[in-house]
Amino acid sequence: MGGGAGCRKNLRRFPAQTLAVRLAQMKEALDVLVEVDLHELEGAALIGALDGVERIRRRCDALAAKVLATVEADGRWAVDGARSMAAWYRARTGRHRSTAAREVRQARALRDHLPETAKALAAGEISADHVAAIVRRTTNTEARRERLRDEEVGEGFLLTHARELDASAFDVALGHWGLRADPEAEDRAYAEASDREEFYLSETTDGYVPGGWLSKPSGQILLDALKARTGTPSKDDRRSPAQRSAQSLVGLAHLGLDSGALRPGARIRPHLSVHVPFETLQRLVAASAPPRRHAGCPLSRGTSASGGNPGAAFGISGGLAVSRDGRGDTGPERAARRAPVDPPAYGRSQACECGQELPEAVIGADLDAAAFGDVPPATFEDGTPLSPTLLARIACTGGLHRVVFGPDSEVLDVGREQRIFTSAQTRAIIARDKHCQYPDCNAPPGEGEVHHSVWWWEQLGPTSVKLGVLLCWGHHDHVHKQRISIERRKRRWVFLRRDGTEIERTTHNRLRR
């Protein structure tokens, strides 16, 4: 590929032939280059190749914009009935609709309003991102286009900064320039952006997909709130930033709902509602019963801590069921089933079967999911079934409303809401724990709730603050999903995996005990 004065002279005399030949030569050269095995190059050579490709790309972008603007001015694109230059360009190149429209606008702006910017791009002095920013920020109103022609603060002034700043910093600087050039337009843009805001959640087969658009101020507010809610991740937090943001967004919703500030005058405050058949609730209670051996007990290896039925050790039958006629069990069998059950020996200085002293309290999250195979599932209001673990998680902090149906599904009785812990007990637990008790977490009480064993619903009577622990929402979910057991030992909470191993705190926190 020769160059120099001869090439330019031929280009002026025979532009069509020379352009076609040179483009063909460029294509041949690129065909050779893309076959090079870059893994054989050393670091310095690779970086040099990257710089060389960027220089070529900038000049190609400039040539493409020049050709595109000339094609538009020629008008032949409309001969075959294309509705617009962008539509013709999209069909010709296969580009996305928005990309085609943006490139056409950009080529037109470079031709009509930004000739020096086009030259700077062709010289490789600025990137296509700089060009996109200057077109978007400076050519959208008459006042700004007029300011571009200013000798002191016009196009030349902007290009001086474009050569010094990366595209992101340059875009911010252009925002300041545009505001000074046409402040009224900035006000109009703010109002229009606010009117365009939207947010939606589209339900899919297994969840929801968010979407929409927020203005810069609104988006910044949401980002700041998510960052404040997320905090600094711990060194063992393996979640991606997107996963942390998703859980933080749900946490913000928790804060709003739990605060009582949303619809404070409503007869029923906003809440998540699930429907649980009575026999499913009974099975949940039985499947969640606490073990009579401590976590990690050698006698528990290979078997359930309480034998084949998790609730058998405490007088709970795994076969509890409500009669199919809708009236519930009656007679002595029901009385026997509903009789108070002696609580576990935790806190009474009794020994486990292996001889070790039992902890002061045990709050288990393990669950025998197989026990739910023959009972109707709990559901959300739309009929979507809940897994046993999700049901246990919701039941752990939910209020319980009793609704009794007759044989024809008419409502016979509706009970008042019951909660596991009273307000006074909850305040006592908060005063004792002060923050989330999961190892290395210091989330305040306002961002959490009391975790306890669902088994205590079997008592339907007073519960002890010893059987509740303060957890933040994220770790409360984690405890249920990983089925972590929590034991109270020597006035501190110990978190145990299913295999009985302890989830250790960092050395710094252990030294503070």
Secondary structure, 3 states (H helix, E strand, C coil): CCCCHHHHHHHHHCHHHHHHHHHHHHHHHHHHHCCCCHHHCCHHHHHHHHHHHHHHHHHHHHHHHHHHHHHHHHCHHHCCCCCCHHHHHHHHHCCCHHHHHHHHHHHHHHHHCCHHHHHHHHCCCCCHHHHHHHHHHHCCCHHHHHHHCCCCCCHHHHHHHHCCCCHHHHHHHHHHHHHHHCHHHHHHHHHHHHHHCEEEEEECCCCEEEEEECCHHHHHHHHHHHHHHHCCCCCCCCCCHHHHHHHHHHHHHHHHHHHCCCCCCCCCCCCCCEECCHHHHHHHHHHCCCCCCCCCCHHHCCCCCCCCCCCHHHCCCCCCCCCCCCCCCCHHHHHHHHCCCCCCCCCCCCECCCCCECCCEEECCCCCHHHHCCCCCCEECCCCECCHHHHHHHHHHCCECCEEECCCCCEEEECCCECCCCHHHHHHHHHHHCCCCCCCCCCCHHHEEEECCHHHHHCCCCCCHHHCEEEEHHHHHHHHHHCCEEEEECCEEEEECCCCCECCCCHHHHHCC
